[in-house]
Amino acid sequence: MRKRNKGRKFGRETGQRKALLKTLASSLVLKGRIETTEERAKELRGFIEKIITRARKGDLASKKNVYSYFNKTIGKKLIDEIAPNYKERKGGYTRIFKLNPRKSDGSKMALIEFVN
């Protein structure tokens, strides 16, 4: 019984799961939209929105926190280009579109992108 356990495990250990979310978030920041499974997209949404909320502040502590997740180029793009677009927005920086199932294994697919 899971009983209030939050988050998905994806059949991975903790370090692998964190690395998966970081790489998905990095791809989302670089490309603006990515296609992945529905469960990964839903888990990524909460992860990236917390980071964008931190990046919106723009102070030194927030920048260091963002750079702890991403390398310089991705962190800089997130802080300088993406976060200022959402200064007035209280949340909901991403949207998820459901797509057709994957042909090979029938997994539910989704497209996650930033809201304009």
MOPAC internal coordinates of N, CA, C and O (Angstrom, degrees):
PM7 1SCF
backbone

  N    0.0000 0     0.00 0     0.00 0    0    0    0
  C    1.4491 1     0.00 0     0.00 0    1    0    0
  C    1.5185 1   109.73 1     0.00 0    2    1    0
  O    1.2310 1   121.34 1   -50.93 1    3    2    1
  N    1.3402 1   115.05 1   129.07 1    3    2    1
  C    1.4632 1   119.09 1  -175.46 1    5    3    2
  C    1.5217 1   112.16 1   -78.61 1    6    5    3
  O    1.2310 1   119.34 1   140.21 1    7    6    5
  N    1.3115 1   118.87 1   -39.79 1    7    6    5
  C    1.4682 1   124.00 1   174.56 1    9    7    6
  C    1.5217 1   114.51 1    43.25 1   10    9    7
  O    1.2310 1   121.04 1   -97.65 1   11   10    9
  N    1.3002 1   115.61 1    82.35 1   11   10    9
  C    1.4668 1   123.22 1   174.52 1   13   11   10
  C    1.5188 1   114.25 1    68.71 1   14   13   11
  O    1.2310 1   119.26 1  -164.11 1   15   14   13
  N    1.3041 1   119.02 1    15.89 1   15   14   13
  C    1.4538 1   119.91 1   174.33 1   17   15   14
  C    1.5170 1   107.99 1   -77.00 1   18   17   15
  O    1.2310 1   121.26 1   -53.01 1   19   18   17
  N    1.3207 1   115.19 1   126.99 1   19   18   17
  C    1.4477 1   120.68 1  -173.94 1   21   19   18
  C    1.5216 1   110.12 1   -98.60 1   22   21   19
  O    1.2310 1   120.51 1   -38.32 1   23   22   21
  N    1.2929 1   116.63 1   141.68 1   23   22   21
  C    1.4553 1   121.20 1   173.80 1   25   23   22
  C    1.5158 1   112.81 1    95.46 1   26   25   23
  O    1.2310 1   122.01 1   -17.17 1   27   26   25
  N    1.3247 1   113.75 1   162.83 1   27   26   25
  C    1.4570 1   121.13 1   179.15 1   29   27   26
  C    1.5130 1   109.59 1  -102.68 1   30   29   27
  O    1.2310 1   120.46 1   -28.51 1   31   30   29
  N    1.3282 1   116.72 1   151.49 1   31   30   29
  C    1.4630 1   120.51 1  -177.69 1   33   31   30
  C    1.5206 1   113.42 1   -99.87 1   34   33   31
  O    1.2310 1   120.12 1   156.10 1   35   34   33
  N    1.3109 1   117.38 1   -23.90 1   35   34   33
  C    1.4635 1   122.61 1   179.86 1   37   35   34
  C    1.5227 1   113.69 1    57.20 1   38   37   35
  O    1.2310 1   119.74 1  -160.95 1   39   38   37
  N    1.3170 1   118.10 1    19.05 1   39   38   37
  C    1.4570 1   120.95 1   179.80 1   41   39   38
  C    1.5159 1   113.02 1    66.23 1   42   41   39
  O    1.2310 1   119.87 1  -151.01 1   43   42   41
  N    1.3111 1   117.85 1    28.99 1   43   42   41
  C    1.4626 1   122.87 1  -176.60 1   45   43   42
  C    1.5225 1   110.41 1  -127.53 1   46   45   43
  O    1.2310 1   121.56 1   -19.58 1   47   46   45
  N    1.3146 1   114.61 1   160.42 1   47   46   45
  C    1.4579 1   119.86 1   174.12 1   49   47   46
  C    1.5231 1   108.82 1   -77.41 1   50   49   47
  O    1.2310 1   120.65 1   -10.89 1   51   50   49
  N    1.3217 1   116.35 1   169.11 1   51   50   49
  C    1.4607 1   121.36 1  -172.86 1   53   51   50
  C    1.5219 1   112.75 1   -57.57 1   54   53   51
  O    1.2310 1   119.95 1   131.74 1   55   54   53
  N    1.3179 1   117.71 1   -48.26 1   55   54   53
  C    1.4615 1   120.94 1  -178.12 1   57   55   54
  C    1.5136 1   112.53 1   -63.22 1   58   57   55
  O    1.2310 1   120.74 1   139.26 1   59   58   57
  N    1.3163 1   116.18 1   -40.74 1   59   58   57
  C    1.4623 1   120.46 1   178.27 1   61   59   58
  C    1.5238 1   111.25 1   -65.79 1   62   61   59
  O    1.2310 1   120.87 1   141.69 1   63   62   61
  N    1.3199 1   115.95 1   -38.31 1   63   62   61
  C    1.4660 1   121.16 1   179.78 1   65   63   62
  C    1.5298 1   110.79 1   -66.33 1   66   65   63
  O    1.2310 1   120.43 1   136.68 1   67   66   65
  N    1.3198 1   116.78 1   -43.32 1   67   66   65
  C    1.4615 1   120.29 1   178.02 1   69   67   66
  C    1.5242 1   111.07 1   -64.40 1   70   69   67
  O    1.2310 1   120.61 1   139.71 1   71   70   69
  N    1.3418 1   116.43 1   -40.29 1   71   70   69
  C    1.4573 1   120.48 1   178.63 1   73   71   70
  C    1.5271 1   110.71 1   -64.46 1   74   73   71
  O    1.2310 1   120.30 1   140.85 1   75   74   73
  N    1.3155 1   117.03 1   -39.15 1   75   74   73
  C    1.4647 1   121.22 1   177.80 1   77   75   74
  C    1.5219 1   110.71 1   -60.74 1   78   77   75
  O    1.2310 1   120.17 1   133.51 1   79   78   77
  N    1.3298 1   117.28 1   -46.49 1   79   78   77
  C    1.4637 1   120.48 1  -179.77 1   81   79   78
  C    1.5231 1   111.65 1   -65.69 1   82   81   79
  O    1.2310 1   120.22 1   141.88 1   83   82   81
  N    1.3169 1   117.18 1   -38.12 1   83   82   81
  C    1.4662 1   120.38 1   178.46 1   85   83   82
  C    1.5187 1   111.56 1   -64.56 1   86   85   83
  O    1.2310 1   120.13 1   136.97 1   87   86   85
  N    1.3324 1   117.36 1   -43.03 1   87   86   85
  C    1.4598 1   119.39 1  -179.47 1   89   87   86
  C    1.5238 1   111.62 1   -70.10 1   90   89   87
  O    1.2310 1   120.28 1   142.32 1   91   90   89
  N    1.3345 1   117.07 1   -37.68 1   91   90   89
  C    1.4633 1   119.32 1   175.84 1   93   91   90
  C    1.5309 1   110.38 1   -63.45 1   94   93   91
  O    1.2310 1   120.41 1   137.34 1   95   94   93
  N    1.3263 1   116.82 1   -42.66 1   95   94   93
  C    1.4656 1   121.08 1   179.58 1   97   95   94
  C    1.5308 1   110.62 1   -65.56 1   98   97   95
  O    1.2310 1   120.15 1   139.96 1   99   98   97
  N    1.3244 1   117.31 1   -40.04 1   99   98   97
  C    1.4677 1   120.96 1   177.98 1  101   99   98
  C    1.5170 1   110.91 1   -61.59 1  102  101   99
  O    1.2310 1   120.75 1   136.19 1  103  102  101
  N    1.3230 1   116.17 1   -43.81 1  103  102  101
  C    1.4650 1   120.33 1   178.83 1  105  103  102
  C    1.5211 1   111.06 1   -64.04 1  106  105  103
  O    1.2310 1   120.69 1   140.38 1  107  106  105
  N    1.3108 1   116.29 1   -39.62 1  107  106  105
  C    1.4646 1   120.46 1   179.19 1  109  107  106
  C    1.5208 1   111.12 1   -64.35 1  110  109  107
  O    1.2310 1   120.23 1   138.22 1  111  110  109
  N    1.3174 1   117.16 1   -41.78 1  111  110  109
  C    1.4654 1   120.72 1   179.97 1  113  111  110
  C    1.5227 1   110.17 1   -66.56 1  114  113  111
  O    1.2310 1   120.01 1   137.51 1  115  114  113
  N    1.3304 1   117.59 1   -42.49 1  115  114  113
  C    1.4555 1   120.61 1  -177.89 1  117  115  114
  C    1.5276 1   112.46 1   -70.15 1  118  117  115
  O    1.2310 1   120.32 1   135.84 1  119  118  117
  N    1.3187 1   116.99 1   -44.16 1  119  118  117
  C    1.4648 1   120.55 1  -172.47 1  121  119  118
  C    1.5189 1   113.94 1   -96.34 1  122  121  119
  O    1.2310 1   119.84 1   156.76 1  123  122  121
  N    1.3303 1   117.92 1   -23.24 1  123  122  121
  C    1.4544 1   120.49 1  -179.61 1  125  123  122
  C    1.5185 1   113.83 1    91.22 1  126  125  123
  O    1.2310 1   119.95 1   153.74 1  127  126  125
  N    1.3115 1   117.70 1   -26.26 1  127  126  125
  C    1.4660 1   123.09 1   177.19 1  129  127  126
  C    1.5164 1   108.23 1  -156.95 1  130  129  127
  O    1.2310 1   121.25 1   -37.77 1  131  130  129
  N    1.3379 1   115.21 1   142.23 1  131  130  129
  C    1.4587 1   120.11 1   177.27 1  133  131  130
  C    1.5188 1   109.54 1  -138.22 1  134  133  131
  O    1.2310 1   121.36 1   -25.19 1  135  134  133
  N    1.3174 1   115.01 1   154.81 1  135  134  133
  C    1.4558 1   121.93 1   177.09 1  137  135  134
  C    1.5244 1   107.74 1  -107.68 1  138  137  135
  O    1.2310 1   120.88 1   -55.14 1  139  138  137
  N    1.3145 1   115.92 1   124.86 1  139  138  137
  C    1.4599 1   121.77 1  -177.85 1  141  139  138
  C    1.5249 1   108.40 1  -150.34 1  142  141  139
  O    1.2310 1   120.55 1     3.64 1  143  142  141
  N    1.3254 1   116.55 1  -176.36 1  143  142  141
  C    1.4619 1   118.08 1   178.47 1  145  143  142
  C    1.5244 1   109.58 1   -72.64 1  146  145  143
  O    1.2310 1   121.01 1   -22.45 1  147  146  145
  N    1.3063 1   115.67 1   157.55 1  147  146  145
  C    1.4631 1   121.15 1  -176.06 1  149  147  146
  C    1.5279 1   111.49 1   -61.65 1  150  149  147
  O    1.2310 1   120.00 1   138.46 1  151  150  149
  N    1.3255 1   117.61 1   -41.54 1  151  150  149
  C    1.4663 1   121.12 1  -178.96 1  153  151  150
  C    1.5218 1   111.09 1   -65.84 1  154  153  151
  O    1.2310 1   120.35 1   138.22 1  155  154  153
  N    1.3235 1   116.94 1   -41.78 1  155  154  153
  C    1.4665 1   119.71 1   178.13 1  157  155  154
  C    1.5176 1   110.63 1   -64.90 1  158  157  155
  O    1.2310 1   120.15 1   140.17 1  159  158  157
  N    1.3128 1   117.31 1   -39.83 1  159  158  157
  C    1.4657 1   121.01 1   179.56 1  161  159  158
  C    1.5272 1   110.77 1   -63.33 1  162  161  159
  O    1.2310 1   120.57 1   137.62 1  163  162  161
  N    1.3255 1   116.51 1   -42.38 1  163  162  161
  C    1.4629 1   119.61 1   179.90 1  165  163  162
  C    1.5215 1   111.44 1   -66.55 1  166  165  163
  O    1.2310 1   120.00 1   143.10 1  167  166  165
  N    1.3037 1   117.61 1   -36.90 1  167  166  165
  C    1.4599 1   120.73 1   178.34 1  169  167  166
  C    1.5298 1   110.59 1   -72.24 1  170  169  167
  O    1.2310 1   120.65 1   142.71 1  171  170  169
  N    1.3262 1   116.36 1   -37.29 1  171  170  169
  C    1.4656 1   121.72 1   179.73 1  173  171  170
  C    1.5245 1   111.04 1   -65.71 1  174  173  171
  O    1.2310 1   120.37 1   145.65 1  175  174  173
  N    1.3232 1   116.90 1   -34.35 1  175  174  173
  C    1.4631 1   120.80 1  -178.04 1  177  175  174
  C    1.5289 1   111.42 1   -56.63 1  178  177  175
  O    1.2310 1   120.12 1   129.96 1  179  178  177
  N    1.3247 1   117.37 1   -50.04 1  179  178  177
  C    1.4620 1   120.39 1  -179.84 1  181  179  178
  C    1.5185 1   112.38 1   -65.05 1  182  181  179
  O    1.2310 1   120.83 1   142.61 1  183  182  181
  N    1.3354 1   116.02 1   -37.39 1  183  182  181
  C    1.4681 1   121.31 1  -179.17 1  185  183  182
  C    1.5229 1   111.05 1   -65.13 1  186  185  183
  O    1.2310 1   120.10 1   129.22 1  187  186  185
  N    1.3328 1   117.41 1   -50.78 1  187  186  185
  C    1.4652 1   120.55 1  -174.65 1  189  187  186
  C    1.5222 1   111.79 1   -73.49 1  190  189  187
  O    1.2310 1   119.68 1   148.67 1  191  190  189
  N    1.3241 1   118.22 1   -31.33 1  191  190  189
  C    1.4567 1   119.20 1  -178.74 1  193  191  190
  C    1.5196 1   112.04 1   -69.80 1  194  193  191
  O    1.2310 1   120.21 1   146.56 1  195  194  193
  N    1.3192 1   117.21 1   -33.44 1  195  194  193
  C    1.4639 1   119.74 1   175.61 1  197  195  194
  C    1.5240 1   110.36 1   -65.99 1  198  197  195
  O    1.2310 1   120.57 1   140.52 1  199  198  197
  N    1.3280 1   116.51 1   -39.48 1  199  198  197
  C    1.4625 1   120.27 1  -179.63 1  201  199  198
  C    1.5280 1   110.65 1   -68.61 1  202  201  199
  O    1.2310 1   119.86 1   140.18 1  203  202  201
  N    1.3235 1   117.87 1   -39.82 1  203  202  201
  C    1.4669 1   120.54 1   178.83 1  205  203  202
  C    1.5218 1   110.29 1   -65.26 1  206  205  203
  O    1.2310 1   120.30 1   141.52 1  207  206  205
  N    1.3193 1   117.04 1   -38.48 1  207  206  205
  C    1.4641 1   120.25 1   177.83 1  209  207  206
  C    1.5244 1   110.20 1   -61.41 1  210  209  207
  O    1.2310 1   120.36 1   139.85 1  211  210  209
  N    1.3278 1   116.91 1   -40.15 1  211  210  209
  C    1.4647 1   120.16 1   176.47 1  213  211  210
  C    1.5240 1   110.70 1   -66.75 1  214  213  211
  O    1.2310 1   120.27 1   137.75 1  215  214  213
  N    1.3218 1   117.09 1   -42.25 1  215  214  213
  C    1.4659 1   121.09 1  -177.12 1  217  215  214
  C    1.5269 1   111.93 1   -66.98 1  218  217  215
  O    1.2310 1   120.03 1   153.95 1  219  218  217
  N    1.3210 1   117.56 1   -26.05 1  219  218  217
  C    1.4603 1   121.13 1   179.71 1  221  219  218
  C    1.5120 1   112.38 1   -62.32 1  222  221  219
  O    1.2310 1   120.04 1   147.89 1  223  222  221
  N    1.3289 1   117.52 1   -32.11 1  223  222  221
  C    1.4644 1   120.83 1  -178.71 1  225  223  222
  C    1.5235 1   110.94 1   -60.69 1  226  225  223
  O    1.2310 1   120.64 1   132.32 1  227  226  225
  N    1.3351 1   116.38 1   -47.68 1  227  226  225
  C    1.4578 1   120.55 1   176.36 1  229  227  226
  C    1.5194 1   115.28 1    82.43 1  230  229  227
  O    1.2310 1   119.00 1  -179.15 1  231  230  229
  N    1.3361 1   119.51 1     0.85 1  231  230  229
  C    1.4575 1   119.44 1   177.87 1  233  231  230
  C    1.5252 1   110.18 1   -81.30 1  234  233  231
  O    1.2310 1   120.72 1    -5.21 1  235  234  233
  N    1.3087 1   116.22 1   174.79 1  235  234  233
  C    1.4625 1   121.47 1  -173.14 1  237  235  234
  C    1.5257 1   112.14 1   -63.61 1  238  237  235
  O    1.2310 1   120.14 1   137.80 1  239  238  237
  N    1.3142 1   117.34 1   -42.20 1  239  238  237
  C    1.4612 1   120.60 1  -179.52 1  241  239  238
  C    1.5286 1   111.03 1   -62.96 1  242  241  239
  O    1.2310 1   120.45 1   140.89 1  243  242  241
  N    1.3181 1   116.74 1   -39.11 1  243  242  241
  C    1.4584 1   120.97 1   178.94 1  245  243  242
  C    1.5182 1   111.18 1   -66.66 1  246  245  243
  O    1.2310 1   120.79 1   138.43 1  247  246  245
  N    1.3272 1   116.09 1   -41.57 1  247  246  245
  C    1.4678 1   120.07 1   178.61 1  249  247  246
  C    1.5217 1   111.21 1   -62.78 1  250  249  247
  O    1.2310 1   120.33 1   137.32 1  251  250  249
  N    1.3145 1   116.98 1   -42.68 1  251  250  249
  C    1.4657 1   120.46 1   178.60 1  253  251  250
  C    1.5204 1   110.81 1   -63.52 1  254  253  251
  O    1.2310 1   120.92 1   142.24 1  255  254  253
  N    1.3302 1   115.84 1   -37.76 1  255  254  253
  C    1.4546 1   119.62 1   178.42 1  257  255  254
  C    1.5222 1   111.03 1   -64.68 1  258  257  255
  O    1.2310 1   120.10 1   137.39 1  259  258  257
  N    1.3258 1   117.41 1   -42.61 1  259  258  257
  C    1.4649 1   121.19 1   178.56 1  261  259  258
  C    1.5192 1   110.24 1   -65.25 1  262  261  259
  O    1.2310 1   120.19 1   137.08 1  263  262  261
  N    1.3232 1   117.24 1   -42.92 1  263  262  261
  C    1.4675 1   121.04 1  -179.74 1  265  263  262
  C    1.5267 1   112.04 1   -67.93 1  266  265  263
  O    1.2310 1   119.74 1   161.95 1  267  266  265
  N    1.3249 1   118.11 1   -18.05 1  267  266  265
  C    1.4612 1   118.95 1   176.30 1  269  267  266
  C    1.5265 1   111.05 1   -72.54 1  270  269  267
  O    1.2310 1   120.27 1   157.32 1  271  270  269
  N    1.3391 1   117.08 1   -22.68 1  271  270  269
  C    1.4582 1   120.88 1   177.66 1  273  271  270
  C    1.5248 1   112.24 1   -91.77 1  274  273  271
  O    1.2310 1   120.09 1   142.99 1  275  274  273
  N    1.3283 1   117.43 1   -37.01 1  275  274  273
  C    1.4672 1   121.68 1  -171.60 1  277  275  274
  C    1.5184 1   110.90 1  -123.67 1  278  277  275
  O    1.2310 1   121.00 1   -15.60 1  279  278  277
  N    1.3305 1   115.69 1   164.40 1  279  278  277
  C    1.4570 1   119.98 1   175.21 1  281  279  278
  C    1.5314 1   109.19 1   -78.54 1  282  281  279
  O    1.2310 1   120.43 1     0.09 1  283  282  281
  N    1.3214 1   116.78 1  -179.91 1  283  282  281
  C    1.4691 1   121.32 1  -172.74 1  285  283  282
  C    1.5228 1   112.77 1   -60.90 1  286  285  283
  O    1.2310 1   120.01 1   133.75 1  287  286  285
  N    1.3362 1   117.59 1   -46.25 1  287  286  285
  C    1.4658 1   119.60 1  -173.95 1  289  287  286
  C    1.5288 1   111.36 1   -66.40 1  290  289  287
  O    1.2310 1   120.49 1   136.13 1  291  290  289
  N    1.3143 1   116.66 1   -43.87 1  291  290  289
  C    1.4639 1   120.09 1  -179.01 1  293  291  290
  C    1.5233 1   110.15 1   -70.13 1  294  293  291
  O    1.2310 1   120.24 1   136.82 1  295  294  293
  N    1.3406 1   117.14 1   -43.18 1  295  294  293
  C    1.4636 1   120.81 1   178.49 1  297  295  294
  C    1.5115 1   112.06 1   -61.45 1  298  297  295
  O    1.2310 1   120.72 1   138.75 1  299  298  297
  N    1.3379 1   116.23 1   -41.25 1  299  298  297
  C    1.4561 1   120.67 1   179.61 1  301  299  298
  C    1.5251 1   111.27 1   -64.73 1  302  301  299
  O    1.2310 1   120.75 1   137.73 1  303  302  301
  N    1.3379 1   116.17 1   -42.27 1  303  302  301
  C    1.4645 1   119.89 1   178.16 1  305  303  302
  C    1.5231 1   110.51 1   -63.62 1  306  305  303
  O    1.2310 1   120.47 1   139.60 1  307  306  305
  N    1.3189 1   116.72 1   -40.40 1  307  306  305
  C    1.4590 1   120.65 1  -179.86 1  309  307  306
  C    1.5219 1   111.40 1   -65.16 1  310  309  307
  O    1.2310 1   120.23 1   134.98 1  311  310  309
  N    1.3231 1   117.16 1   -45.02 1  311  310  309
  C    1.4680 1   121.58 1  -177.08 1  313  311  310
  C    1.5257 1   111.86 1   -73.35 1  314  313  311
  O    1.2310 1   120.01 1   137.18 1  315  314  313
  N    1.3471 1   117.59 1   -42.82 1  315  314  313
  C    1.4637 1   120.82 1  -172.95 1  317  315  314
  C    1.5202 1   114.65 1   -87.22 1  318  317  315
  O    1.2310 1   119.89 1   148.00 1  319  318  317
  N    1.3464 1   117.82 1   -32.00 1  319  318  317
  C    1.4578 1   119.46 1  -173.46 1  321  319  318
  C    1.5339 1   113.32 1  -108.97 1  322  321  319
  O    1.2310 1   120.06 1   134.36 1  323  322  321
  N    1.3250 1   117.48 1   -45.64 1  323  322  321
  C    1.4600 1   120.14 1  -171.94 1  325  323  322
  C    1.5254 1   112.15 1   -84.21 1  326  325  323
  O    1.2310 1   119.92 1   129.90 1  327  326  325
  N    1.3269 1   117.75 1   -50.10 1  327  326  325
  C    1.4679 1   120.95 1  -175.55 1  329  327  326
  C    1.5312 1   114.02 1   -60.68 1  330  329  327
  O    1.2310 1   118.59 1   140.72 1  331  330  329
  N    1.3519 1   120.30 1   -39.28 1  331  330  329
  C    1.4699 1   118.60 1   179.17 1  333  331  330
  C    1.5246 1   113.91 1   -62.47 1  334  333  331
  O    1.2310 1   119.96 1   156.20 1  335  334  333
  N    1.3402 1   117.67 1   -23.80 1  335  334  333
  C    1.4686 1   120.02 1   178.40 1  337  335  334
  C    1.5212 1   112.00 1   -66.03 1  338  337  335
  O    1.2310 1   120.29 1   158.27 1  339  338  337
  N    1.3275 1   117.05 1   -21.73 1  339  338  337
  C    1.4590 1   121.62 1  -174.08 1  341  339  338
  C    1.5266 1   112.46 1  -112.29 1  342  341  339
  O    1.2310 1   119.63 1  -154.87 1  343  342  341
  N    1.3308 1   118.31 1    25.13 1  343  342  341
  C    1.4670 1   121.29 1  -179.16 1  345  343  342
  C    1.5235 1   111.86 1   -59.11 1  346  345  343
  O    1.2310 1   120.17 1   139.15 1  347  346  345
  N    1.3104 1   117.29 1   -40.85 1  347  346  345
  C    1.4593 1   121.64 1  -176.50 1  349  347  346
  C    1.5241 1   112.79 1   -88.10 1  350  349  347
  O    1.2310 1   119.79 1   169.31 1  351  350  349
  N    1.3032 1   118.00 1   -10.69 1  351  350  349
  C    1.4650 1   122.19 1  -174.61 1  353  351  350
  C    1.5239 1   109.82 1   -89.03 1  354  353  351
  O    1.2310 1   119.95 1   -41.34 1  355  354  353
  N    1.3164 1   117.70 1   138.66 1  355  354  353
  C    1.4635 1   121.50 1  -176.95 1  357  355  354
  C    1.5167 1   113.22 1   -86.73 1  358  357  355
  O    1.2310 1   119.79 1   165.78 1  359  358  357
  N    1.2952 1   118.00 1   -14.22 1  359  358  357
  C    1.4580 1   121.86 1  -179.15 1  361  359  358
  C    1.5040 1   109.39 1   165.55 1  362  361  359
  O    1.2310 1   120.17 1     3.43 1  363  362  361
  N    1.3147 1   117.28 1  -176.57 1  363  362  361
  C    1.4542 1   121.00 1   179.75 1  365  363  362
  C    1.5036 1   112.10 1    71.40 1  366  365  363
  O    1.2310 1   120.43 1  -124.73 1  367  366  365
  N    1.3256 1   116.79 1    55.27 1  367  366  365
  C    1.4569 1   121.61 1  -176.37 1  369  367  366
  C    1.5243 1   112.55 1   -85.05 1  370  369  367
  O    1.2310 1   120.23 1   167.94 1  371  370  369
  N    1.3257 1   117.17 1   -12.06 1  371  370  369
  C    1.4559 1   120.61 1  -178.83 1  373  371  370
  C    1.5195 1   110.55 1  -124.84 1  374  373  371
  O    1.2310 1   121.25 1   -20.86 1  375  374  373
  N    1.3311 1   115.20 1   159.14 1  375  374  373
  C    1.4662 1   120.52 1   173.41 1  377  375  374
  C    1.5055 1   108.12 1  -133.58 1  378  377  375
  O    1.2310 1   121.30 1   -30.39 1  379  378  377
  N    1.3343 1   115.11 1   149.61 1  379  378  377
  C    1.4530 1   121.93 1  -178.23 1  381  379  378
  C    1.5239 1   108.96 1  -119.87 1  382  381  379
  O    1.2310 1   120.87 1   -53.82 1  383  382  381
  N    1.3312 1   115.94 1   126.18 1  383  382  381
  C    1.4561 1   122.49 1   173.85 1  385  383  382
  C    1.5095 1   108.34 1  -107.50 1  386  385  383
  O    1.2310 1   120.29 1   -47.49 1  387  386  385
  N    1.3191 1   117.05 1   132.51 1  387  386  385
  C    1.4606 1   120.25 1   176.54 1  389  387  386
  C    1.5195 1   109.08 1   -82.61 1  390  389  387
  O    1.2310 1   120.91 1   -42.30 1  391  390  389
  N    1.3384 1   115.86 1   137.70 1  391  390  389
  C    1.4574 1   122.84 1  -179.61 1  393  391  390
  C    1.5198 1   110.00 1  -115.26 1  394  393  391
  O    1.2310 1   120.73 1    -1.87 1  395  394  393
  N    1.3190 1   116.21 1   178.13 1  395  394  393
  C    1.4574 1   121.25 1   176.24 1  397  395  394
  C    1.5201 1   110.62 1   -65.97 1  398  397  395
  O    1.2310 1   119.69 1   -26.97 1  399  398  397
  N    1.3269 1   118.21 1   153.03 1  399  398  397
  C    1.4654 1   120.43 1   178.63 1  401  399  398
  C    1.5345 1   112.01 1   -62.13 1  402  401  399
  O    1.2310 1   120.97 1   -26.66 1  403  402  401
  N    1.3162 1   115.74 1   153.34 1  403  402  401
  C    1.4615 1   121.72 1   178.22 1  405  403  402
  C    1.5248 1   109.28 1   -67.66 1  406  405  403
  O    1.2310 1   120.08 1   -40.88 1  407  406  405
  N    1.3239 1   117.45 1   139.12 1  407  406  405
  C    1.4609 1   120.87 1  -175.62 1  409  407  406
  C    1.5294 1   112.25 1   -66.40 1  410  409  407
  O    1.2310 1   120.23 1   140.88 1  411  410  409
  N    1.3132 1   117.17 1   -39.12 1  411  410  409
  C    1.4695 1   119.97 1  -171.25 1  413  411  410
  C    1.5308 1   112.67 1   -68.99 1  414  413  411
  O    1.2310 1   120.05 1   130.16 1  415  414  413
  N    1.3103 1   117.51 1   -49.84 1  415  414  413
  C    1.4662 1   119.70 1  -175.27 1  417  415  414
  C    1.5279 1   113.88 1  -123.07 1  418  417  415
  O    1.2310 1   119.82 1   179.43 1  419  418  417
  N    1.3234 1   117.95 1    -0.57 1  419  418  417
  C    1.4568 1   120.61 1   176.57 1  421  419  418
  C    1.5144 1   114.86 1    77.36 1  422  421  419
  O    1.2310 1   119.71 1  -164.31 1  423  422  421
  N    1.3366 1   118.16 1    15.69 1  423  422  421
  C    1.4691 1   120.84 1   179.14 1  425  423  422
  C    1.5190 1   110.25 1   -66.47 1  426  425  423
  O    1.2310 1   120.95 1   -35.99 1  427  426  425
  N    1.3248 1   115.78 1   144.01 1  427  426  425
  C    1.4524 1   120.52 1   175.89 1  429  427  426
  C    1.5218 1   108.00 1   -70.02 1  430  429  427
  O    1.2310 1   120.62 1   -50.35 1  431  430  429
  N    1.3247 1   116.43 1   129.65 1  431  430  429
  C    1.4531 1   121.20 1  -178.06 1  433  431  430
  C    1.5186 1   110.25 1  -110.44 1  434  433  431
  O    1.2310 1   121.03 1   -23.75 1  435  434  433
  N    1.3184 1   115.63 1   156.25 1  435  434  433
  C    1.4586 1   121.51 1  -179.64 1  437  435  434
  C    1.5176 1   109.71 1  -148.34 1  438  437  435
  O    1.2310 1   121.16 1   -23.06 1  439  438  437
  N    1.3210 1   115.39 1   156.94 1  439  438  437
  C    1.4469 1   122.95 1   175.41 1  441  439  438
  C    1.5167 1   106.81 1  -114.51 1  442  441  439
  O    1.2310 1   120.52 1   -54.79 1  443  442  441
  N    1.3241 1   116.61 1   125.21 1  443  442  441
  C    1.4766 1   120.23 1   178.39 1  445  443  442
  C    1.5161 1   107.72 1  -114.57 1  446  445  443
  O    1.2310 1   120.96 1   -44.86 1  447  446  445
  N    1.3324 1   115.78 1   135.14 1  447  446  445
  C    1.4710 1   120.70 1  -178.09 1  449  447  446
  C    1.5201 1   109.06 1  -147.74 1  450  449  447
  O    1.2310 1   121.71 1   -14.65 1  451  450  449
  N    1.3356 1   114.33 1   165.35 1  451  450  449
  C    1.4480 1   120.19 1   176.66 1  453  451  450
  C    1.5222 1   109.69 1   -80.18 1  454  453  451
  O    1.2310 1   120.52 1   -35.10 1  455  454  453
  N    1.3294 1   116.61 1   144.90 1  455  454  453
  C    1.4618 1   122.48 1   175.80 1  457  455  454
  C    1.5210 1   107.37 1   -78.95 1  458  457  455
  O    1.2310 1   120.51 1   -38.40 1  459  458  457
  N    1.3189 1   116.63 1   141.60 1  459  458  457
  C    1.4735 1   119.95 1  -179.54 1  461  459  458
  C    1.4951 1   111.95 1   -81.15 1  462  461  459
  O    1.2310 1   120.10 1   180.00 1  463  462  461

